[in-house]
Amino acid sequence: MPPTHTTEKVARPPSAAPRPPAARPAPRSVRLWRGLTPWLFLAAPLVLLVAFTYAPVVNMLAYSFTDWDGVSPELSYIGAGNYVEIFTRPELFQVFFVSGYYLAASAVQIALALYFATVLSFNVRFRNFYKGVLFFPYLINGVAIGFVFLYFFQDGGTLDSVLALFGHESDRAWLGTSTSANISLASVSVWRYLGLNFVLFLGAIQSIPGELYEAAELDGAGRWHQFRYIIAPGIKPVLSLSVILSISGSLSVFEIPYIMTGGATGTETFVIQTIDLAFRFNKTGLASAAAVVLLLIILAVTWVQRRLVPDDKVDLT
C-alpha cells in the first residue's frame, strides 16, 4: 500500500472586522447653535439680573460719592464725604442697637424651628396639620401682618382683651416705650419667619437616611442622642445658612417696624433711617453711602461666620 501522508492544517488568524466609517464632524453652523443654545435660555434672566440688581448697585455706589438730592438733574462729586459723615455721626450708627432685639429674636426663632422640625420629623399625629400651621405665616404679605399686629398690640386691642379673659387688666402701651415696642416687633418677626426656618430644617432632617435612626434605636439611643449624634451633624450646612440669613435679616429689618411704628419710639432701624435720608431729607447721596455700608457689614459678618463655622461635608455613614 502506498504510504499515506498526513497534512497539517495551519490555523489562520481570522480576518479583522472592517472599521466603521469615522464619524463626520457636525457642520460648523450646527456646532455654533449647540454652543449658543444654553446662552439663549439664560439671556432673559441674565438681562433682568443685570438690569435690576447689578446696575442699581453700581449706580448706588456712584451716587454715594456725590451730594445728589434725588431730584435735581445736577450732582457734584464730593469724594468720600458721605462716608466720613456716616462714621463721624454716632446717631447714624445708634440704630444698630435696635437690631440687637431682632438678633435675639432670631436665636429664639432658630431654636423653636429646630425643635418643631425635629419633633415633626418623627411619627406624630396630625403632623401635616402642624406643618401647615407653622408655615402659613410665612405666606402672608408683610404689610398685612404689620396691620394685623398693629391692632393686636394697640391699647384695648386683641392682646389686652385676651389678657382680660384671664383676669389680668393691662394698662401697658405695648408700642409706647422703646423696650416694649422693640420686643413686640421682634416677637412678630419670630412668628412670621418661623415657618421658613422650620421648612429648611425639616427638609434637611428628612434627607438623613432612615437606616441611621433604626441602627440608633437598636443600640438603645433615645431621641436626644439621635438628635445630638445624627440630626445635628446632618443639618449643619442648613443650620449655618439659617444663621447667615438671620443675621443679615436682623441688620436689614424694614417692613414690620415701618408699618407698625414708622420708626417712632426708638424702633427705627438702619434701613428705615436710610429711607428717611433719601426720601424725607432728600439726601440720596448720603443714603446711598449708608446702603453701601450696610451691604459691606452684611458681607463681613457672613464672611466671619463662614470662617468660624466652615461648611464641611458631613458623612454620617
Secondary structure, DSSP 4 states (H G I P E B T S, - for coil): -PPP---PPPPPPPPPPPPPPPPPPPPHHHHHHHHHHHHHHHHHHHHHHIIIIIHHHHHHHHHTTB---SSSS---B-TTHHHHHHHH-HHHHTTHHHHHHHHHHHHHHHHHHHHHHHHHTS--TTHHHHHHHHHHHHHS-HHHHHHHHHHHHSTTSHHHHHHHHTT------TTTSHHHHHHHHHHHHHHHHHHHHHHHHHHHHHTS-HHHHHHHHHTT--HHHHIIIIIHHHTHHHHHHHHHHHHHHHHT--HHHHHHTTTTTTT--HHHHHHHHHHTS--HHHHHHHHHHHHHHHHHHHHHHHHHS--PPP---
